[in-house]
């Protein structure tokens, strides 16, 4: 039986992809409270990534609209999210996986991120973090 196009996803771990996507947010974070700062940055990246997947893969634009509306009062935050939306589409547009959950842990070298991928065709939005 042939695998459908919608069930084929990249072989790269979603945690590696997620960190690469969020890289601009993770640069120059203060060492004090690093894990907390990383988690805060990843929450923004998580929201942008999943909103783009819902919009571009499933045609559900309301998640992008919601993110934009919540951030609309802060032009800097809105510009950051718009940049992430463009980054997702330009550099990771072929990756249709949703990020289900993620966890940031402190390590001797800094931090580690564990994340799981979800198939957008089988996950309801309320099941995401």
C-alpha positions as CSV (number, residue, x, y, z in Angstrom):
1,X,0.0,0.0,0.0
2,X,1.4,3.4,-1.0
3,X,1.9,6.0,1.8
4,X,-0.2,9.1,1.3
5,X,1.5,12.4,0.8
6,X,-0.1,13.8,3.9
7,X,1.4,11.1,6.2
8,X,5.1,11.6,5.1
9,X,7.1,13.8,7.4
10,X,10.8,14.6,7.6
11,X,13.1,12.1,9.3
12,X,14.8,14.8,11.4
13,X,13.7,14.8,15.1
14,X,11.1,17.5,15.7
15,X,13.1,18.7,18.7
16,X,16.1,19.5,16.4
17,X,13.8,21.2,13.9
18,X,12.1,23.1,16.7
19,X,15.4,24.4,18.1
20,X,16.6,25.4,14.6
21,X,13.3,27.2,13.9
22,X,13.5,29.0,17.3
23,X,17.2,29.8,17.0
24,X,16.8,33.6,16.5
25,X,14.9,33.7,19.8
26,X,17.5,31.7,21.6
27,X,20.5,33.9,20.8
28,X,21.9,36.1,23.6
29,X,19.7,34.8,26.4
30,X,21.0,35.6,29.9
31,X,22.8,32.7,31.7
32,X,20.9,33.4,34.9
33,X,17.5,31.7,34.6
34,X,18.5,30.2,31.2
35,X,15.9,27.4,31.2
36,X,13.1,29.8,32.1
37,X,14.2,32.2,29.3
38,X,14.5,29.3,26.8
39,X,11.0,28.0,27.8
40,X,9.5,31.5,27.4
41,X,11.1,31.8,23.9
42,X,10.0,28.4,22.9
43,X,6.4,29.2,23.9
44,X,6.4,31.9,21.3
45,X,8.0,29.7,18.7
46,X,5.6,26.8,19.5
47,X,2.6,29.1,19.0
48,X,3.9,30.5,15.7
49,X,4.9,27.0,14.3
50,X,1.6,25.3,15.1
51,X,-0.4,28.3,13.9
52,X,1.3,28.1,10.5
53,X,0.8,24.4,10.3
54,X,-2.9,24.8,11.0
55,X,-3.2,27.6,8.4
56,X,-1.0,26.1,5.6
57,X,-1.7,22.4,6.0
58,X,-5.3,22.4,7.3
59,X,-6.6,25.8,6.1
60,X,-7.4,26.8,9.7
61,X,-6.4,30.5,9.6
62,X,-8.0,31.3,13.0
63,X,-4.9,30.3,15.0
64,X,-2.8,32.8,13.1
65,X,-5.4,35.5,13.4
66,X,-5.7,34.8,17.2
67,X,-1.9,35.0,17.7
68,X,-1.8,38.3,15.7
69,X,-4.7,39.7,17.6
70,X,-3.3,38.9,21.1
71,X,0.0,40.5,20.1
72,X,-1.4,43.4,18.2
73,X,-1.1,45.8,21.1
74,X,2.7,45.2,21.2
75,X,4.3,46.1,17.9
76,X,7.6,44.5,18.8
77,X,6.0,41.2,19.7
78,X,3.8,41.3,16.6
79,X,6.8,41.9,14.4
80,X,8.6,39.0,16.1
81,X,5.7,36.6,15.4
82,X,5.4,37.8,11.8
83,X,9.1,37.1,11.4
84,X,8.6,33.6,12.8
85,X,5.7,33.0,10.5
86,X,7.8,34.0,7.5
87,X,10.7,31.8,8.8
88,X,8.5,28.8,9.2
89,X,7.2,29.1,5.6
90,X,10.5,29.9,4.0
91,X,12.8,27.5,5.8
92,X,10.5,24.8,7.2
93,X,7.6,25.0,4.8
94,X,7.9,21.3,3.9
95,X,7.5,20.2,7.5
96,X,3.8,19.7,8.2
97,X,4.2,18.2,11.7
98,X,2.6,19.9,14.7
99,X,4.6,20.2,17.9
100,X,2.6,18.4,20.4
101,X,4.4,18.9,23.7
102,X,7.9,20.0,24.6
103,X,10.0,20.1,27.7
104,X,13.1,22.2,28.5
105,X,15.6,20.7,31.0
106,X,18.7,22.1,32.5
107,X,22.0,20.3,31.7
108,X,25.6,20.8,32.6
109,X,26.1,22.4,29.2
110,X,23.0,24.6,29.3
111,X,19.7,23.1,28.3
112,X,18.1,20.2,26.4
113,X,14.8,20.2,24.7
114,X,12.6,17.2,24.2
115,X,9.6,17.5,21.9
116,X,7.0,15.2,20.2
117,X,5.6,15.6,16.8
118,X,1.9,15.2,15.9
119,X,0.2,14.5,12.6
120,X,-2.0,17.6,11.9
121,X,-4.6,15.4,10.2
122,X,-5.2,13.3,13.4
123,X,-4.8,15.9,16.2
124,X,-7.5,18.2,17.4
125,X,-6.2,21.7,18.5
126,X,-7.5,21.2,22.0
127,X,-5.0,18.4,22.5
128,X,-2.0,20.6,22.1
129,X,-0.1,22.2,24.9
